[in-house]
Amino acid sequence: MMERDDIRAADATGLIDEKRAASVIALSDSRRDAREPCRR
């Protein structure tokens, strides 16, 4: 699974642009929240 550091590295090396990196991070966060609901 790609982590934030991997996405940032891809942005830093020019593999993806900053806008795409932000989009991928947002999608990853939303999917992670769906898999790991908050425990109360």
Secondary structure, DSSP 8 states (H G I E B T S, - for coil): ---HHHHHHHHHTTSS-HHHHHHHHHHHHHHHHHHS----
